Amino acid sequence: MGYPILFHLSFLFASLCILLISFSTIEVVNGGFSVNLIRINSTNVAHLLDTVQSPTISDNGVHIIEMSLGNPPTKYYGIMDTGSDLIWSQCLPCEDCFPQNYPYFDPKKSSTYTSVYCQEHECNQLEERNKGCSSNNQCRYTYSYGDSSITQGELALDTITLESSSGGVIPLQYMMFGCGHKNTGNFGKKMMGIVGLGRGPLSLISQIGSSFGGRRFSHCLIPYSNDNNLPSIMSFGSGSEVVGDGVVSTPLIKEESKPFYYVTLEGISVGDTYLSLHSSKGNMIIDSGTTLTFLPQKLYDQLVDEVKKQVPLQPIIDDPKSDDRLCYSSTNLQDPIITTHFEGADLQLKPIQTFYPSNVGVSCFAFRSTSKDAVGIYGNLVQTNYLIGFDLEREVVSFKATQCNAHHV
């Protein structure tokens, strides 16, 4: 099949010809392109950098990215997940699919849909434990997730279309994705699948590669309690860099053959009280597909004890089945301010990022415990209201405090 990411050259050529009618010059910049716009009835020239991007929205503890799939392109809404690598969509025929608000993707209606067979290079991108072969030699996959969700189907190639900051579209052919015929789990009706954004070879960012000026992307997640229909954006390649005043960065710790973004958490502060985490490098995964943050038991217990000291309210039992959940009868907590101390980067978190609305009038702590030696997970609630950039060229992740509900398309 050759290299799995190719521009639809005929579309791109036609698009550039159309652009030439409206723009004076087009120049290649670091794998992307910039345009010099001549406004009608004006001699002023404005220099624009065209950034590849997609809208995102918040929905019940996850964040959904909007793209298009197939040719002609049909809208696709998938959970954005930096903790996995497969892109998949529910597909016809559905043997077992969860209900969604939109039609299931029909491969027969896409002129660019191509099956992947077991002997082909693309099938070998799957890990052995996820790979199978059908009776007609088609490449099969099975993926399971930490919340017990499962998707099964055929690995295929098709066109994925992204948007650009100038309002245009960027179609990418021969993108590997899972056409899921059996999918189970706790999915809402606005979701059609998952968009893996991890480091593995099947992820969106890995397949895009350096096509847009570098293997980098950024997102800005809107807090859980904000309007779910308010969009933010996710950007790719040139123009997605997190720069300016207040930016802090921490090194990414690379683990061979694993799709996760590992970073090093050194400790957590509650107000002025510092709680140290004595652990090895790469002890946390930044995961946009997990809602809560999971910490080693000892650090979690210390954190909860300190939060109880600093919140001037009596905790309540919100769920008798979950005795480790810390909740309060309040939706307007002002304290405490919690700071996560990563290697080289201190991130200050307000209660809107560390507590979430559970029941009416109840806020619960967005942290949980994990086993003693397990790697922790930095979930999406604590990532909200930060512009977060993953730069795989420099092997760093950068953070900038941002009102994400103003960071919209």
C-alpha positions as a Markdown table, in Angstrom:
| # | Residue | x | y | z |
|---|---|---|---|---|
| 1 | Met | 0.0 | 0.0 | 0.0 |
| 2 | Gly | 3.0 | 2.3 | 0.4 |
| 3 | Tyr | 3.2 | 5.2 | 2.8 |
| 4 | Pro | -0.1 | 5.4 | 4.7 |
| 5 | Ile | -0.5 | 9.2 | 4.6 |
| 6 | Leu | -0.8 | 10.8 | 1.2 |
| 7 | Phe | -2.5 | 14.0 | 0.2 |
| 8 | His | -5.3 | 13.7 | -2.3 |
| 9 | Leu | -3.0 | 15.3 | -4.9 |
| 10 | Ser | -5.7 | 16.1 | -7.4 |
| 11 | Phe | -7.8 | 17.8 | -4.7 |
| 12 | Leu | -4.9 | 19.7 | -3.4 |
| 13 | Phe | -3.9 | 20.9 | -6.9 |
| 14 | Ala | -7.4 | 22.0 | -7.6 |
| 15 | Ser | -7.6 | 23.8 | -4.3 |
| 16 | Leu | -4.4 | 25.6 | -5.0 |
| 17 | Cys | -5.6 | 26.7 | -8.4 |
| 18 | Ile | -8.7 | 28.1 | -6.8 |
| 19 | Leu | -6.6 | 29.9 | -4.2 |
| 20 | Leu | -4.5 | 31.5 | -6.9 |
| 21 | Ile | -7.5 | 33.4 | -8.1 |
| 22 | Ser | -7.9 | 35.0 | -4.7 |
| 23 | Phe | -4.3 | 35.2 | -3.4 |
| 24 | Ser | -1.2 | 36.8 | -4.9 |
| 25 | Thr | 1.3 | 34.2 | -3.8 |
| 26 | Ile | 1.5 | 30.9 | -2.1 |
| 27 | Glu | 4.7 | 29.7 | -0.4 |
| 28 | Val | 5.6 | 26.5 | 1.3 |
| 29 | Val | 6.5 | 26.9 | 4.9 |
| 30 | Asn | 7.9 | 24.0 | 7.0 |
| 31 | Gly | 5.7 | 21.5 | 5.2 |
| 32 | Gly | 2.6 | 23.6 | 5.5 |
| 33 | Phe | 1.8 | 26.7 | 3.4 |
| 34 | Ser | 1.1 | 30.4 | 3.9 |
| 35 | Val | -0.7 | 32.8 | 1.7 |
| 36 | Asn | -0.5 | 36.5 | 1.0 |
| 37 | Leu | -4.0 | 37.7 | 0.9 |
| 38 | Ile | -4.9 | 40.7 | -1.3 |
| 39 | Arg | -8.1 | 42.3 | 0.0 |
| 40 | Ile | -10.6 | 43.4 | -2.6 |
| 41 | Asn | -10.1 | 47.1 | -3.4 |
| 42 | Ser | -7.1 | 47.3 | -1.2 |
| 43 | Thr | -3.3 | 47.2 | -1.8 |
| 44 | Asn | -2.7 | 46.0 | 1.8 |
| 45 | Val | -1.3 | 42.6 | 2.1 |
| 46 | Ala | -1.9 | 40.4 | 5.2 |
| 47 | His | 0.3 | 37.4 | 5.9 |
| 48 | Leu | -1.7 | 34.4 | 7.1 |
| 49 | Leu | -0.5 | 31.1 | 8.4 |
| 50 | Asp | -3.0 | 28.3 | 7.6 |
| 51 | Thr | -3.2 | 25.9 | 10.6 |
| 52 | Val | -4.8 | 22.5 | 10.3 |
| 53 | Gln | -7.4 | 22.1 | 13.1 |
| 54 | Ser | -10.6 | 20.5 | 14.2 |
| 55 | Pro | -13.5 | 21.7 | 16.5 |
| 56 | Thr | -13.9 | 20.0 | 19.8 |
| 57 | Ile | -16.7 | 19.9 | 22.4 |
| 58 | Ser | -17.1 | 18.6 | 25.9 |
| 59 | Asp | -19.6 | 15.9 | 26.7 |
| 60 | Asn | -20.2 | 14.2 | 30.0 |
| 61 | Gly | -16.6 | 13.8 | 31.1 |
| 62 | Val | -15.0 | 13.3 | 27.7 |
| 63 | His | -14.1 | 15.6 | 24.8 |
| 64 | Ile | -15.2 | 15.0 | 21.2 |
| 65 | Ile | -13.3 | 16.0 | 18.1 |
| 66 | Glu | -15.1 | 16.7 | 14.8 |
| 67 | Met | -13.7 | 15.4 | 11.5 |
| 68 | Ser | -15.1 | 13.9 | 8.3 |
| 69 | Leu | -14.7 | 10.3 | 7.1 |
| 70 | Gly | -14.9 | 8.8 | 3.7 |
| 71 | Asn | -15.6 | 10.3 | 0.2 |
| 72 | Pro | -17.9 | 12.1 | -0.1 |
| 73 | Pro | -17.0 | 13.2 | 3.4 |
| 74 | Thr | -19.5 | 12.5 | 6.2 |
| 75 | Lys | -19.3 | 14.1 | 9.6 |
| 76 | Tyr | -17.6 | 12.0 | 12.3 |
| 77 | Tyr | -17.5 | 12.7 | 16.0 |
| 78 | Gly | -15.0 | 10.7 | 18.1 |
| 79 | Ile | -13.7 | 10.8 | 21.6 |
| 80 | Met | -10.2 | 12.5 | 21.6 |
| 81 | Asp | -7.9 | 10.1 | 23.4 |
| 82 | Thr | -4.2 | 10.7 | 24.0 |
| 83 | Gly | -4.2 | 7.4 | 25.9 |
| 84 | Ser | -4.6 | 5.1 | 22.8 |
| 85 | Asp | -3.7 | 5.0 | 19.2 |
| 86 | Leu | -6.5 | 3.5 | 17.1 |
| 87 | Ile | -8.9 | 5.7 | 15.2 |
| 88 | Trp | -12.2 | 3.8 | 14.8 |
| 89 | Ser | -15.9 | 4.4 | 13.9 |
| 90 | Gln | -19.0 | 2.3 | 14.2 |
| 91 | Cys | -19.7 | 0.8 | 10.8 |
| 92 | Leu | -22.4 | -1.0 | 8.9 |
| 93 | Pro | -23.2 | -3.8 | 9.1 |
| 94 | Cys | -23.6 | -3.5 | 12.8 |
| 95 | Glu | -23.5 | -6.8 | 14.7 |
| 96 | Asp | -23.6 | -5.0 | 18.1 |
| 97 | Cys | -23.4 | -1.2 | 18.1 |
| 98 | Phe | -24.3 | 1.4 | 20.7 |
| 99 | Pro | -26.9 | 4.0 | 19.7 |
| 100 | Gln | -25.7 | 7.2 | 18.2 |
| 101 | Asn | -27.4 | 10.4 | 17.0 |
| 102 | Tyr | -26.0 | 10.0 | 13.5 |
| 103 | Pro | -26.1 | 7.4 | 10.8 |
| 104 | Tyr | -23.6 | 4.6 | 11.2 |
| 105 | Phe | -20.7 | 4.9 | 8.7 |
| 106 | Asp | -21.4 | 2.9 | 5.6 |
| 107 | Pro | -18.2 | 1.7 | 3.8 |
| 108 | Lys | -20.1 | 0.9 | 0.6 |
| 109 | Lys | -20.9 | 4.6 | 0.2 |
| 110 | Ser | -17.3 | 5.8 | 0.3 |
| 111 | Ser | -15.4 | 5.7 | -3.0 |
| 112 | Thr | -12.1 | 5.7 | -1.2 |
| 113 | Tyr | -12.7 | 2.9 | 1.3 |
| 114 | Thr | -10.2 | 0.1 | 1.0 |
| 115 | Ser | -10.0 | -3.1 | 2.9 |
| 116 | Val | -6.7 | -4.1 | 4.5 |
| 117 | Tyr | -5.6 | -7.7 | 4.1 |
| 118 | Cys | -3.7 | -9.8 | 6.6 |
| 119 | Gln | -0.4 | -9.9 | 4.8 |
| 120 | Glu | -0.2 | -6.2 | 4.2 |
| 121 | His | 2.1 | -3.7 | 6.0 |
| 122 | Glu | -0.8 | -1.8 | 7.6 |
| 123 | Cys | -2.1 | -5.0 | 9.3 |
| 124 | Asn | 1.3 | -5.5 | 10.9 |
| 125 | Gln | 1.0 | -2.1 | 12.6 |
| 126 | Leu | -1.5 | -3.8 | 15.0 |
| 127 | Glu | 0.0 | -5.4 | 18.1 |
| 128 | Glu | -0.2 | -9.2 | 18.0 |
| 129 | Arg | -2.7 | -9.2 | 20.9 |
| 130 | Asn | -5.0 | -6.9 | 18.9 |
| 131 | Lys | -4.8 | -8.6 | 15.5 |
| 132 | Gly | -6.8 | -11.3 | 13.8 |
| 133 | Cys | -7.6 | -12.6 | 10.3 |
| 134 | Ser | -11.0 | -13.3 | 8.8 |
| 135 | Ser | -12.0 | -16.2 | 6.6 |
| 136 | Asn | -11.6 | -14.0 | 3.6 |
| 137 | Asn | -8.1 | -12.8 | 4.7 |
| 138 | Gln | -9.2 | -9.4 | 5.9 |
| 139 | Cys | -7.3 | -7.8 | 8.8 |
| 140 | Arg | -9.3 | -7.9 | 12.0 |
| 141 | Tyr | -8.8 | -6.0 | 15.2 |
| 142 | Thr | -9.9 | -6.1 | 18.8 |
| 143 | Tyr | -9.3 | -3.2 | 21.2 |
| 144 | Ser | -10.3 | -3.0 | 24.8 |
| 145 | Tyr | -10.0 | 0.1 | 27.1 |
| 146 | Gly | -9.5 | 0.8 | 30.8 |
| 147 | Asp | -13.2 | 1.4 | 31.3 |
| 148 | Ser | -14.0 | -2.1 | 29.8 |
| 149 | Ser | -15.2 | -0.6 | 26.4 |
| 150 | Ile | -14.4 | -2.9 | 23.5 |
| 151 | Thr | -14.4 | -2.4 | 19.7 |
| 152 | Gln | -14.0 | -5.2 | 17.1 |
| 153 | Gly | -14.0 | -4.9 | 13.4 |
| 154 | Glu | -11.9 | -4.6 | 10.2 |
| 155 | Leu | -8.8 | -2.5 | 9.7 |
| 156 | Ala | -9.3 | -0.4 | 6.6 |
| 157 | Leu | -8.1 | 2.7 | 4.7 |
| 158 | Asp | -10.2 | 5.7 | 3.9 |
| 159 | Thr | -10.1 | 9.5 | 3.6 |
| 160 | Ile | -10.1 | 11.6 | 6.7 |
| 161 | Thr | -10.8 | 15.3 | 6.2 |
| 162 | Leu | -9.7 | 18.0 | 8.6 |
| 163 | Glu | -10.4 | 21.8 | 8.6 |
| 164 | Ser | -8.0 | 24.7 | 8.4 |
| 165 | Ser | -7.9 | 28.1 | 10.1 |
| 166 | Ser | -8.7 | 29.8 | 6.8 |
| 167 | Gly | -12.0 | 27.8 | 6.4 |
| 168 | Gly | -10.7 | 25.3 | 3.9 |
| 169 | Val | -10.6 | 21.5 | 4.1 |
| 170 | Ile | -7.6 | 19.2 | 4.1 |
| 171 | Pro | -8.4 | 15.7 | 2.9 |
| 172 | Leu | -5.9 | 12.9 | 3.8 |
| 173 | Gln | -6.2 | 9.6 | 1.9 |
| 174 | Tyr | -5.1 | 6.1 | 2.9 |
| 175 | Met | -5.7 | 6.8 | 6.6 |
| 176 | Met | -5.8 | 3.6 | 8.7 |
| 177 | Phe | -8.9 | 3.3 | 10.8 |
| 178 | Gly | -11.0 | 0.6 | 12.5 |
| 179 | Cys | -14.4 | -0.1 | 10.9 |
| 180 | Gly | -16.1 | -1.3 | 14.1 |
| 181 | His | -18.9 | -3.8 | 13.7 |
| 182 | Lys | -19.1 | -4.9 | 17.4 |
| 183 | Asn | -18.7 | -2.0 | 19.9 |
| 184 | Thr | -19.7 | -1.9 | 23.5 |
| 185 | Gly | -19.1 | 0.5 | 26.4 |
| 186 | Asn | -20.3 | 3.6 | 28.1 |
| 187 | Phe | -20.7 | 5.8 | 25.1 |
| 188 | Gly | -23.0 | 8.8 | 24.7 |
| 189 | Lys | -25.2 | 9.3 | 21.7 |
| 190 | Lys | -23.0 | 12.2 | 20.4 |
| 191 | Met | -20.1 | 9.7 | 20.0 |
| 192 | Met | -19.3 | 7.6 | 17.0 |
| 193 | Gly | -16.0 | 6.1 | 18.1 |
| 194 | Ile | -12.6 | 7.1 | 19.4 |
| 195 | Val | -9.8 | 9.1 | 17.8 |
| 196 | Gly | -6.5 | 7.7 | 19.1 |
| 197 | Leu | -3.9 | 10.5 | 19.5 |
| 198 | Gly | -1.1 | 8.5 | 21.2 |
| 199 | Arg | 2.3 | 7.7 | 20.0 |
| 200 | Gly | 1.5 | 4.4 | 18.4 |
| 201 | Pro | 1.7 | 4.0 | 14.6 |
| 202 | Leu | -2.1 | 3.9 | 14.0 |
| 203 | Ser | -2.8 | 7.2 | 15.8 |
| 204 | Leu | -4.0 | 10.3 | 14.0 |
| 205 | Ile | -0.8 | 12.2 | 14.9 |
| 206 | Ser | 1.5 | 9.4 | 13.9 |
| 207 | Gln | -0.2 | 9.0 | 10.5 |
| 208 | Ile | -0.2 | 12.7 | 9.8 |
| 209 | Gly | 3.5 | 12.7 | 10.7 |
| 210 | Ser | 5.3 | 15.8 | 9.6 |
| 211 | Ser | 2.9 | 16.6 | 6.7 |
| 212 | Phe | 1.9 | 19.9 | 8.3 |
| 213 | Gly | 5.3 | 21.1 | 9.5 |
| 214 | Gly | 6.1 | 18.8 | 12.4 |
| 215 | Arg | 4.7 | 16.0 | 14.6 |
| 216 | Arg | 3.0 | 18.3 | 17.1 |
| 217 | Phe | -0.6 | 19.1 | 18.2 |
| 218 | Ser | -2.4 | 21.1 | 20.9 |
| 219 | His | -5.8 | 21.2 | 22.5 |
| 220 | Cys | -7.7 | 23.4 | 25.0 |
| 221 | Leu | -10.3 | 21.5 | 27.0 |
| 222 | Ile | -13.4 | 23.3 | 28.3 |
| 223 | Pro | -14.3 | 22.7 | 32.0 |
| 224 | Tyr | -16.9 | 20.1 | 32.7 |
| 225 | Ser | -19.4 | 22.6 | 34.1 |
| 226 | Asn | -19.4 | 24.9 | 31.1 |
| 227 | Asp | -21.8 | 24.8 | 28.2 |
| 228 | Asn | -21.2 | 21.4 | 26.5 |
| 229 | Asn | -22.0 | 22.9 | 23.1 |
| 230 | Leu | -19.4 | 25.6 | 23.2 |
| 231 | Pro | -16.6 | 24.6 | 20.9 |
| 232 | Ser | -12.8 | 24.9 | 21.3 |
| 233 | Ile | -10.2 | 23.7 | 18.8 |
| 234 | Met | -7.5 | 21.2 | 18.3 |
| 235 | Ser | -4.6 | 22.2 | 16.1 |
| 236 | Phe | -2.0 | 20.1 | 14.3 |
| 237 | Gly | 1.5 | 20.9 | 13.0 |
| 238 | Ser | 2.7 | 24.5 | 12.3 |
| 239 | Gly | 0.5 | 26.9 | 14.2 |
| 240 | Ser | -0.2 | 24.4 | 17.0 |
| 241 | Glu | 2.8 | 25.4 | 19.1 |
| 242 | Val | 2.1 | 26.6 | 22.7 |
| 243 | Val | 4.1 | 29.8 | 23.0 |
| 244 | Gly | 4.1 | 33.2 | 24.9 |
| 245 | Asp | 4.1 | 34.4 | 28.4 |
| 246 | Gly | 3.4 | 31.9 | 31.1 |
| 247 | Val | 4.3 | 28.7 | 29.1 |
| 248 | Val | 5.9 | 25.9 | 31.1 |
| 249 | Ser | 7.1 | 22.6 | 29.7 |
| 250 | Thr | 8.0 | 19.2 | 30.9 |
| 251 | Pro | 10.0 | 16.4 | 29.1 |
| 252 | Leu | 8.2 | 13.5 | 27.6 |
| 253 | Ile | 9.6 | 10.2 | 28.7 |
| 254 | Lys | 9.5 | 7.7 | 25.7 |
| 255 | Glu | 8.7 | 4.1 | 26.3 |
| 256 | Glu | 9.3 | 1.9 | 23.3 |
| 257 | Ser | 6.3 | 0.2 | 21.7 |
| 258 | Lys | 3.9 | 2.0 | 24.1 |
| 259 | Pro | 1.5 | 4.7 | 22.8 |
| 260 | Phe | 1.3 | 6.8 | 26.0 |
| 261 | Tyr | 2.6 | 10.2 | 26.8 |
| 262 | Tyr | 4.7 | 9.7 | 29.9 |
| 263 | Val | 5.8 | 12.6 | 32.1 |
| 264 | Thr | 7.3 | 12.9 | 35.6 |
| 265 | Leu | 5.2 | 14.1 | 38.6 |
| 266 | Glu | 7.4 | 15.2 | 41.4 |
| 267 | Gly | 4.7 | 16.1 | 43.9 |
| 268 | Ile | 1.5 | 18.0 | 44.6 |
| 269 | Ser | 0.8 | 21.1 | 46.7 |
| 270 | Val | -2.5 | 21.8 | 48.5 |
| 271 | Gly | -2.2 | 25.5 | 49.2 |
| 272 | Asp | 1.3 | 25.9 | 50.7 |
| 273 | Thr | 1.6 | 22.3 | 51.8 |
| 274 | Tyr | 3.8 | 20.2 | 49.6 |
| 275 | Leu | 3.4 | 16.5 | 49.2 |
| 276 | Ser | 6.3 | 14.7 | 47.6 |
| 277 | Leu | 6.1 | 11.7 | 45.3 |
| 278 | His | 9.1 | 9.5 | 45.5 |
| 279 | Ser | 9.0 | 7.7 | 42.3 |
| 280 | Ser | 10.8 | 7.0 | 39.0 |
| 281 | Lys | 10.7 | 9.1 | 35.9 |
| 282 | Gly | 7.7 | 8.7 | 33.6 |
| 283 | Asn | 5.4 | 7.9 | 36.5 |
| 284 | Met | 2.3 | 9.6 | 34.9 |
| 285 | Ile | 0.4 | 9.4 | 31.7 |
| 286 | Ile | -1.4 | 12.4 | 30.2 |
| 287 | Asp | -4.7 | 11.0 | 29.0 |
| 288 | Ser | -7.4 | 13.1 | 27.5 |
| 289 | Gly | -9.7 | 10.0 | 27.3 |
| 290 | Thr | -9.8 | 9.5 | 31.1 |
| 291 | Thr | -11.9 | 11.8 | 33.1 |
| 292 | Leu | -10.4 | 11.5 | 36.6 |
| 293 | Thr | -6.8 | 11.7 | 37.8 |
| 294 | Phe | -5.3 | 8.5 | 39.4 |
| 295 | Leu | -2.5 | 8.7 | 41.9 |
| 296 | Pro | -0.5 | 6.1 | 43.9 |
| 297 | Gln | -2.3 | 5.2 | 47.0 |
| 298 | Lys | 0.0 | 6.8 | 49.5 |
| 299 | Leu | 0.1 | 10.2 | 47.7 |
| 300 | Tyr | -3.7 | 10.1 | 47.1 |
| 301 | Asp | -4.3 | 9.5 | 50.9 |
| 302 | Gln | -2.1 | 12.4 | 51.8 |
| 303 | Leu | -3.8 | 14.6 | 49.2 |
| 304 | Val | -7.3 | 13.8 | 50.5 |
| 305 | Asp | -6.3 | 14.4 | 54.1 |
| 306 | Glu | -4.9 | 17.8 | 53.2 |
| 307 | Val | -7.9 | 18.8 | 51.1 |
| 308 | Lys | -10.2 | 17.9 | 54.1 |
| 309 | Lys | -8.1 | 20.2 | 56.3 |
| 310 | Gln | -8.3 | 23.1 | 53.9 |
| 311 | Val | -12.0 | 22.9 | 52.8 |
| 312 | Pro | -14.2 | 24.5 | 55.6 |
| 313 | Leu | -17.0 | 22.0 | 55.0 |
| 314 | Gln | -18.0 | 18.5 | 56.2 |
| 315 | Pro | -17.6 | 15.8 | 53.5 |
| 316 | Ile | -20.7 | 13.9 | 52.6 |
| 317 | Ile | -21.2 | 10.4 | 51.3 |
| 318 | Asp | -22.4 | 10.9 | 47.7 |
| 319 | Asp | -22.3 | 7.2 | 46.7 |
| 320 | Pro | -22.2 | 4.4 | 49.4 |
| 321 | Lys | -20.6 | 2.0 | 46.9 |
| 322 | Ser | -17.6 | 4.3 | 46.5 |
| 323 | Asp | -16.2 | 4.9 | 49.9 |
| 324 | Asp | -13.0 | 6.6 | 48.6 |
| 325 | Arg | -14.9 | 9.4 | 46.9 |
| 326 | Leu | -14.6 | 12.8 | 48.5 |
| 327 | Cys | -17.6 | 15.0 | 48.0 |
| 328 | Tyr | -19.1 | 18.2 | 49.4 |
| 329 | Ser | -22.6 | 19.8 | 49.4 |
| 330 | Ser | -21.4 | 22.8 | 47.3 |
| 331 | Thr | -21.1 | 23.8 | 43.7 |
| 332 | Asn | -19.1 | 26.9 | 44.5 |
| 333 | Leu | -15.9 | 25.8 | 46.2 |
| 334 | Gln | -13.2 | 28.5 | 46.2 |
| 335 | Asp | -10.5 | 26.5 | 47.9 |
| 336 | Pro | -8.1 | 24.8 | 47.9 |
| 337 | Ile | -5.7 | 25.7 | 45.1 |
| 338 | Ile | -3.9 | 22.6 | 44.1 |
| 339 | Thr | -0.6 | 22.6 | 42.2 |
| 340 | Thr | 0.8 | 19.7 | 40.4 |
| 341 | His | 4.6 | 19.8 | 40.2 |
| 342 | Phe | 5.9 | 18.1 | 37.1 |
| 343 | Glu | 9.6 | 18.1 | 36.1 |
| 344 | Gly | 10.1 | 21.7 | 35.1 |
| 345 | Ala | 6.4 | 22.7 | 35.2 |
| 346 | Asp | 4.2 | 23.7 | 38.0 |
| 347 | Leu | 0.4 | 23.8 | 37.1 |
| 348 | Gln | -2.0 | 25.6 | 39.4 |
| 349 | Leu | -5.4 | 24.2 | 39.5 |
| 350 | Lys | -8.6 | 25.8 | 40.8 |
| 351 | Pro | -11.6 | 23.9 | 42.2 |
| 352 | Ile | -13.3 | 24.1 | 38.7 |
| 353 | Gln | -10.5 | 21.8 | 37.5 |
| 354 | Thr | -10.2 | 19.6 | 40.6 |
| 355 | Phe | -13.9 | 19.1 | 41.5 |
| 356 | Tyr | -16.8 | 18.0 | 39.3 |
| 357 | Pro | -20.6 | 18.2 | 39.7 |
| 358 | Ser | -21.8 | 14.8 | 40.7 |
| 359 | Asn | -25.5 | 15.1 | 41.8 |
| 360 | Val | -27.5 | 18.3 | 42.1 |
| 361 | Gly | -25.7 | 20.6 | 44.5 |
| 362 | Val | -22.8 | 18.2 | 45.0 |
| 363 | Ser | -19.1 | 18.5 | 44.0 |
| 364 | Cys | -16.7 | 15.6 | 44.1 |
| 365 | Phe | -13.0 | 15.4 | 44.0 |
| 366 | Ala | -11.5 | 14.6 | 40.6 |
| 367 | Phe | -8.7 | 12.4 | 42.0 |
| 368 | Arg | -8.7 | 8.6 | 42.7 |
| 369 | Ser | -6.2 | 6.1 | 43.9 |
| 370 | Thr | -4.5 | 3.4 | 41.9 |
| 371 | Ser | -2.3 | 0.5 | 43.0 |
| 372 | Lys | 1.0 | 1.2 | 44.7 |
| 373 | Asp | 3.3 | 0.5 | 41.7 |
| 374 | Ala | 1.0 | 1.5 | 38.9 |
| 375 | Val | 1.7 | 4.4 | 36.6 |
| 376 | Gly | -0.6 | 7.3 | 37.4 |
| 377 | Ile | -3.0 | 9.0 | 35.0 |
| 378 | Tyr | -3.4 | 12.7 | 34.5 |
| 379 | Gly | -7.1 | 12.9 | 33.4 |
| 380 | Asn | -8.9 | 15.5 | 31.4 |
| 381 | Leu | -10.7 | 17.4 | 34.2 |
| 382 | Val | -7.3 | 18.7 | 35.5 |
| 383 | Gln | -6.3 | 19.5 | 31.9 |
| 384 | Thr | -9.1 | 21.9 | 31.4 |
| 385 | Asn | -8.4 | 25.6 | 31.0 |
| 386 | Tyr | -4.9 | 24.9 | 29.9 |
| 387 | Leu | -3.7 | 25.1 | 26.3 |
| 388 | Ile | -1.6 | 21.9 | 26.1 |
| 389 | Gly | 0.9 | 21.2 | 23.3 |
| 390 | Phe | 2.4 | 17.8 | 22.6 |
| 391 | Asp | 5.7 | 18.3 | 20.6 |
| 392 | Leu | 7.1 | 15.0 | 19.4 |
| 393 | Glu | 9.9 | 16.7 | 17.6 |
| 394 | Arg | 11.3 | 18.3 | 20.8 |
| 395 | Glu | 9.9 | 15.5 | 23.1 |
| 396 | Val | 8.2 | 18.0 | 25.4 |
| 397 | Val | 4.6 | 18.8 | 26.5 |
| 398 | Ser | 3.9 | 22.5 | 27.2 |
| 399 | Phe | 1.1 | 24.1 | 29.2 |
| 400 | Lys | -0.3 | 27.6 | 29.2 |
| 401 | Ala | -3.2 | 28.7 | 31.5 |
| 402 | Thr | -6.0 | 29.7 | 29.1 |
| 403 | Gln | -9.7 | 30.4 | 29.2 |
| 404 | Cys | -10.6 | 27.5 | 26.9 |
| 405 | Asn | -14.2 | 28.6 | 26.4 |
| 406 | Ala | -12.7 | 31.7 | 24.6 |
| 407 | His | -10.3 | 29.5 | 22.5 |
| 408 | His | -12.9 | 28.7 | 19.9 |
| 409 | Val | -13.1 | 28.3 | 16.2 |
